[in-house]
Amino acid sequence: MKQAGWQPRKALTTLAVLGMLLAGASAASAATVSESESNNTAATADAISIGDTAVGQLNGPGGGADTDYFAFSASSGGTGTVTFSSDGGTSEAVSQFISIIDATTSTTLATGSITPASPTRTISFSKTAGHTYHVVLIKPTGSAALYGYHLAIS
């Protein structure tokens, strides 16, 4: 009877299949989160997870200012990224602003904006395991049009 020994090719194949399964499980857990009103403060922030995409609209009453908050927790440290993009592209008339805040330490980590000429912005920041973060989107007073957006967190 032949005794089974170490088979590197079989081990590598098994690891490759396991990696693909884990990558698929991670991708499958990503969700699209719809913004809900009233998410205008940190206390009423919409929950989102790293890997999710949020969709929403910035539009205050009568075309006034609007602020949308999203909250997520980091399970690991490292570099995080947030991509904020306008659905209207260059047709939108006013700039919109984004801030990343470490809610655990009350520290603003990064800010940026999107404009009619540059409707997508990606911001990187350092995240700490166990901390909660807020993504704040702001449309100042301006056009009464709805300002649709996508927000991706990784």
Secondary structure, DSSP 8 states (H G I E B T S, - for coil): -------HHHHHHHHHHHHHHHHHHHHHH--EEE--S---SGGG-EE--TT-EEEEEE--GGG--EEEEEEEE-SS-EEEEEEEEESSGGG--S-EEEEEEETTTTEEEEEEEE-SS--EEEEEEEE-TT-EEEEEEEE-S--SS-EEEEEEE-
